[in-house]
């Protein structure tokens, strides 16, 4: 078989074509590797950013949940549970002096709540929100069987629970729902989101067994004659609760003074320590 010989000109052309194709192949391979590396790098960066973002979001969610949980639970001042009537009366006055050093002796005397006003509750030590119903039962006649009942007269509770703030009052209302029936309402008597006129109308048309509110709102309702107190048996002060700012009702000037005014009203003073129609103050 005769071997075919390429002409010199054709051989040169073929060599150029081969070299050109090789250069193109090398460029394509280099470009492909670059794109792969770029994609991988971007993927790693994106993955890293996504991971950091997820971790950051998780930390934020955890912090938010923790803060919300702490806000709801708060803290407890265990010293309150160890105070009898004499110590509580003294504690009320000490806080009044500290919060307003300009008060005269006469003014302090007008704010003084007598020892006989307080019920000794030192035997009940665990002052958590979940235990509030048991606390009321422990210091109510007939083992608390009457706590779910309400007077026939509208707006006439047998128990008032005094809180340091609207949010805390709302928590207290929820904790006391077990005492609510179709005929007896555990009433929200605090200012947050509830205008005074609306509260008055609600009280006037509702049979209330337990009212939960802040001091000034309770004073306003009593002075307006819509909230009636002639059948009131006990005033429960949410005294052990400490909020996230480490404040309790005794450490807040805007709450403690209205509280003293509420407890010191003439209608209540004449009933402290009296056997008939006796009114007691319990500090939870």
Phi, psi and omega in degrees: 000132184282128181284128181279129182250128180281145176289151181305320182293318179293322179298319179295317180298316180297319179300317178297318180298315181298315180297319180298315180296323180295317179297321179295318178297318179297319179295319179297317180295318179297316179297319180296316178297321180297316179295319179297314179297319179297316179297317180297318181296313179298321179297317179296317179297315179298317179297319179296315179296318179298318180296316179296319180296318179297317180295320179295316178297320180296316179298319179295316179297316179298318180295320180296314180297320180295317180296317179296318179297318180293324181295321180288317184279322182060211181221176183230132174270099186290343181295332182298322183292348182260003184262126173274188183302316181296315181292323179294317178300319178292320180297318179302316182287321178300317179294322178298317179296318184290323183283336178213095184284353180274353180295137177277169179298322179295316180295320176297320180296323178293332180270352185294131176259121186295154181302321183291351178287334189267137173272134178286115181241023184294343179285346180257107190263324188274099187259061176259162184303319182296336183268000181301315178302319179294325177298314179295319179296321183298331184241034176235149178298156176055035178057031175081010181294340181270356185290337179272358181264153179227152176297152176293332180285132181293143176066035183233081182284157172265345182221136170242134176247124185254124182246164182275344182199162182298318180297318178293321178299320178297321177296320180294321178300314179297322181293336184258010182301336181296342179267000183270140177226182177294331182261350184223121184254135167276106194267142173274113182237055179228164192280336186299116178066006181233112180290154184299317180298321178294320179295319179299314180297320179298313182296321183295334184250008189236137171276119187242128174265319180229128176250134181240124182199179176268156188306309185294321178296320178295319177300314181299319181290323179291315181293333178280356180070009177278322175266114185263138188240010183293338178253011180291130182252330184209145172242119183256121179264126177282071191272339183276342186287134177238126182278186184291342176269013179063036179241140172247180183297335179277349181254004181248110183304319183290347178250322186293320181290315172301326177298314179296322178294320178297309182292335184265007180295150187301324180298325181275319184303320183289351181252352178290128177077001180265135184293313179279132182056037183294138177243132182239147175254124178245130178255115184275000000 
